[in-house]
Amino acid sequence: MIYHKASRRDLLAAGAGAWMLSALAGAAWAQAPFPNKTLTFVVPYPAGGANDMLGRLIGQKMAEALGGTAIIDNRPGAAALLGAGVVARAPADGHTLLVGGLATHAASPNLLKADYDPLKDFEPVGLIGSAPIIAITYLDSPFKTLKDVADAAQKDPTAVMYGSSGNGSPLHLAGEMFIDQAKVKMTHVPYKGGNAHILDLIGGRVPVIFDTATNCMPLLKAGKVRALAVGASARLPELPQVPTFAESGYPQFDFSAWYAIFVPAKTPKPVVAKLSAALGSALKNPDVVSRLNSVGITVAAGDTATLARFLPGEYERIGRLIKAANIKPD
């Protein structure tokens, strides 16, 4: 048997060939079409609610724009931190997306111990839109205006209760903002999620709720509750007879629930750009706009830059509100 001693030229040639194969493989991977598998939209709330509706509507339209398919993965729990954590730890390939917002990226991380950093562990894809807070009461309530609520609370600090879906929820935060601006005291009644707070409002056991438009608009349209004021800059087309908080004497009231799409940090920029373009396309769809407007959502543009600029300030603002109101978790 004859052995050859590899020459330096042979070794260099072999190394160059291996490098070229590796480079070609990397290039092929980099040019792989996206998406190349089903998109999973994680909704950190139970099925059937407003956030679930958003995930299904937006997920379907984004998948259509990308030429792919989408599924919804409902992961409720821990004030929306559970589902957000699932996405933060997912592979950074753009195929796992979070339908997040105020709770996942501002309120809950300021209130509870999150296993993710809302500003560092995600790439912002884009804002879906925002929905104002609406102060609602039961049909036979003696409160006809927001001032009636403040006057009653001024006369007797223990007389007026307001319900919410839990400590630190958007409903609770909005109530605390109103209390601060009206310079009154009211009793907060937190419920453990679900619809128990709404049922008690309808039954007159809780007189007021500062609810999100996405939650209460169907109730208002069905005539089950009555609106006192809308926390928007102008009256809603769907509720033209309902004054704004500013018209009711509280011009500084600025609180809305907002909704956005996120992917894990380090997702490739080209993938994020494709997802953002797909979100923007979905938000231009007339059927999507009509559906979102019907639940009080003002549609956003869906671009990454706007969400990236918005997040740090919102996180700090909600954190200050929670601290000032001394809000504690359930």
C-alpha positions in Angstrom: 0.0 0.0 0.0 1.4 3.4 -0.9 0.8 6.4 1.3 0.9 10.1 0.1 2.0 12.9 2.4 -0.5 15.7 1.7 1.2 18.7 0.3 0.5 22.2 1.6 -1.2 23.0 -1.8 -3.5 20.0 -1.3 -4.4 21.1 2.2 -5.1 24.6 1.1 -7.3 23.4 -1.7 -9.2 21.1 0.6 -9.7 23.9 3.1 -10.9 26.3 0.4 -13.3 23.7 -0.9 -14.8 23.2 2.6 -15.1 26.9 3.1 -16.9 27.3 -0.2 -19.3 24.5 0.6 -20.0 26.1 4.0 -20.5 29.6 2.4 -22.8 28.2 -0.2 -24.8 26.4 2.5 -25.0 29.6 4.5 -26.1 31.6 1.5 -28.8 29.0 0.7 -30.0 29.2 4.3 -30.0 33.0 4.2 -32.0 33.0 1.0 -34.5 30.4 2.3 -38.1 31.7 1.8 -39.9 33.1 4.7 -42.1 31.9 6.1 -41.1 28.2 5.6 -43.5 26.8 8.2 -46.7 27.8 9.9 -46.8 31.1 11.8 -47.8 30.7 15.4 -49.5 33.7 17.0 -49.4 33.4 20.7 -52.3 35.2 22.5 -51.7 35.5 26.2 -55.4 35.4 27.0 -58.2 32.8 26.8 -60.0 32.1 23.6 -63.1 34.1 22.9 -62.0 37.5 24.1 -61.0 40.7 22.3 -57.3 39.8 22.2 -58.1 36.4 20.8 -60.3 38.0 18.1 -57.3 40.3 17.2 -54.9 37.4 17.0 -57.2 35.4 14.7 -58.0 38.3 12.4 -54.5 39.8 12.1 -52.8 36.4 12.1 -54.9 35.2 9.1 -54.4 38.4 7.1 -50.6 38.5 7.8 -50.3 34.9 6.8 -52.2 35.6 3.6 -49.9 38.5 2.8 -46.9 36.3 3.3 -48.2 33.4 1.4 -48.3 31.1 4.4 -50.6 29.8 7.1 -51.2 30.7 10.7 -52.4 29.1 13.9 -53.4 30.7 17.3 -51.9 29.5 20.5 -53.8 30.7 23.5 -51.5 30.9 26.6 -53.4 32.7 29.4 -52.0 33.2 32.8 -49.9 35.4 35.1 -51.5 38.6 33.9 -50.4 37.9 30.3 -46.8 37.2 31.4 -47.0 33.5 30.6 -47.8 33.8 26.9 -45.3 36.7 26.5 -42.6 34.5 28.1 -43.3 31.7 25.7 -42.5 34.0 22.8 -39.5 35.6 24.4 -37.9 32.1 24.7 -39.0 30.9 21.2 -36.5 30.4 18.3 -35.7 33.8 16.8 -36.8 32.9 13.3 -40.0 34.9 12.9 -42.4 32.0 13.0 -43.5 32.6 16.6 -45.3 35.9 17.2 -46.8 37.6 20.3 -50.1 39.5 20.1 -49.1 41.7 23.0 -49.7 45.2 24.3 -50.3 47.3 27.4 -50.3 44.3 29.8 -47.3 42.3 28.3 -45.0 45.3 27.8 -46.0 48.0 30.3 -48.4 47.0 33.1 -47.6 43.5 34.1 -43.8 43.7 34.0 -44.0 46.8 36.3 -46.3 44.9 38.7 -45.1 41.3 38.8 -41.8 39.6 38.4 -41.5 38.8 34.7 -39.1 36.2 33.3 -38.4 38.5 30.4 -37.3 42.1 29.7 -40.1 43.8 27.7 -37.6 46.2 26.1 -34.7 43.8 25.4 -36.2 40.3 24.8 -38.4 41.2 21.8 -38.2 42.8 18.4 -41.1 45.1 17.7 -43.0 44.3 14.5 -45.7 47.0 14.7 -48.7 48.5 16.4 -52.1 47.1 15.5 -54.0 50.0 17.1 -55.4 51.4 20.3 -58.7 51.4 22.0 -59.8 54.2 24.5 -61.1 53.6 27.9 -64.9 54.0 28.3 -66.5 54.8 31.7 -69.6 52.6 31.9 -72.4 52.1 34.3 -75.5 49.9 34.6 -78.7 50.9 32.8 -80.6 52.1 35.9 -77.7 53.9 37.5 -78.2 57.3 39.0 -75.0 58.5 37.4 -75.8 60.2 34.1 -72.4 61.9 33.7 -68.8 61.4 34.8 -69.2 64.5 37.0 -72.0 62.7 38.8 -69.5 60.0 39.7 -66.9 62.5 40.9 -69.5 64.4 42.9 -70.8 61.3 44.7 -67.2 60.3 45.5 -66.5 63.8 46.8 -69.4 63.7 49.2 -68.7 60.2 50.5 -65.3 58.6 49.7 -66.7 55.2 50.5 -69.9 55.5 48.4 -68.5 54.8 44.9 -67.0 51.5 43.9 -65.4 50.7 40.6 -64.7 47.2 39.3 -61.8 45.8 37.3 -60.6 42.5 36.0 -57.7 42.5 38.6 -55.1 44.6 40.3 -52.8 46.3 37.7 -55.2 45.6 34.8 -55.9 48.4 32.3 -59.3 48.9 33.9 -57.6 49.3 37.4 -55.0 51.7 36.0 -57.6 53.8 34.2 -59.6 54.0 37.4 -56.6 55.2 39.4 -55.8 57.8 36.7 -59.4 59.2 37.0 -59.2 59.2 40.8 -56.0 61.2 40.6 -57.3 63.8 38.2 -60.8 64.1 39.8 -59.1 64.5 43.2 -61.5 62.0 44.8 -61.4 58.6 46.6 -63.2 55.6 45.2 -63.1 51.9 46.3 -61.5 49.5 43.8 -63.1 46.1 43.6 -60.7 43.7 41.7 -62.1 40.5 40.2 -60.0 37.5 39.1 -60.4 38.0 35.4 -63.3 36.6 33.4 -66.6 38.5 33.1 -67.6 38.5 36.8 -67.0 42.3 37.1 -69.2 42.9 34.0 -71.9 40.7 35.4 -71.9 42.6 38.7 -72.0 45.9 36.8 -75.0 44.8 34.8 -76.7 43.7 38.0 -76.0 47.1 39.7 -73.7 45.6 42.4 -70.8 47.6 41.1 -71.7 51.1 39.8 -68.8 52.0 37.5 -66.1 50.3 35.4 -63.4 52.1 33.4 -63.4 49.5 30.6 -61.5 49.1 27.3 -63.6 49.8 24.2 -62.7 46.4 22.9 -64.4 44.8 25.9 -67.4 47.0 26.4 -68.4 48.0 22.9 -70.4 44.8 22.3 -72.2 45.4 25.6 -73.0 49.0 24.7 -74.3 48.0 21.3 -76.5 45.3 22.9 -77.9 47.9 25.3 -76.7 46.0 28.4 -74.7 48.9 29.9 -74.5 52.7 29.5 -71.5 54.8 28.6 -70.6 57.9 30.6 -67.5 59.2 28.8 -64.9 58.1 26.2 -61.2 58.5 26.9 -60.4 59.6 23.3 -59.4 62.9 21.8 -62.7 63.0 19.9 -66.1 61.3 20.2 -66.2 57.8 18.7 -68.2 57.5 15.4 -69.9 54.4 17.0 -70.9 56.4 20.1 -71.5 59.9 18.8 -73.8 60.8 21.8 -71.1 59.9 24.4 -68.8 62.8 25.4 -65.1 62.5 25.9 -63.4 62.7 29.2 -62.1 66.2 28.2 -65.6 67.3 27.4 -66.6 66.0 30.8 -64.1 68.1 32.6 -61.0 65.9 32.6 -58.8 67.1 29.7 -55.6 65.4 31.1 -57.1 61.9 31.0 -54.9 60.0 28.6 -55.3 56.2 28.8 -55.8 53.7 26.1 -55.3 50.0 25.7 -53.0 49.3 22.8 -52.2 46.1 20.8 -49.1 45.2 18.9 -47.1 42.3 17.3 -43.7 41.2 18.6 -41.2 38.5 17.8 -38.2 37.2 19.9 -35.1 39.4 20.1 -32.4 38.7 17.5 -35.0 37.8 14.8 -33.2 38.7 11.6 -34.0 42.2 10.4 -35.2 41.1 7.0 -37.7 38.8 8.6 -38.9 41.5 10.9 -39.3 43.8 7.9 -41.4 41.2 6.0 -43.6 40.7 9.1 -44.0 44.5 9.5 -45.0 44.8 5.8 -47.5 42.0 6.2 -49.0 43.7 9.3 -49.2 47.0 7.4 -50.9 45.3 4.5 -53.4 43.6 6.9 -54.2 46.9 8.5 -55.1 48.5 5.2 -57.6 45.8 4.4 -61.1 47.4 4.5 -62.6 44.4 6.2 -60.0 44.5 9.0 -60.4 48.2 9.5 -64.1 47.9 9.7 -63.9 45.0 12.2 -61.4 46.9 14.4 -63.3 50.1 14.3 -66.5 48.3 15.3 -64.8 47.5 18.7 -63.5 50.9 19.1 -59.9 50.4 17.9 -58.2 53.1 16.0 -56.0 51.4 13.5 -52.2 52.1 13.4 -49.8 51.9 10.5 -48.1 48.7 11.7 -44.6 49.9 11.2 -41.7 48.8 13.4 -40.2 52.3 14.0 -43.3 53.7 15.6 -43.6 50.9 18.0 -39.9 51.0 18.9 -40.2 54.7 19.7 -43.4 54.3 21.7 -42.4 51.4 24.0 -39.8 52.9 26.4 -41.9 55.9 27.2 -45.1 53.8 27.7 -43.2 51.4 30.0 -41.9 54.2 32.1 -45.3 56.1 32.2 -47.3 53.0 33.3 -44.6 52.2 35.9 -44.9 55.7 37.4 -48.7 55.3 37.6 -48.4 52.0 39.3 -45.9 53.3 41.8 -47.9 56.6 42.5 -51.1 54.6 43.1 -49.3 52.0 45.2 -50.8 49.2 43.2 -49.9 45.8 44.4 -50.5 42.4 42.6 -53.4 40.2 43.7 
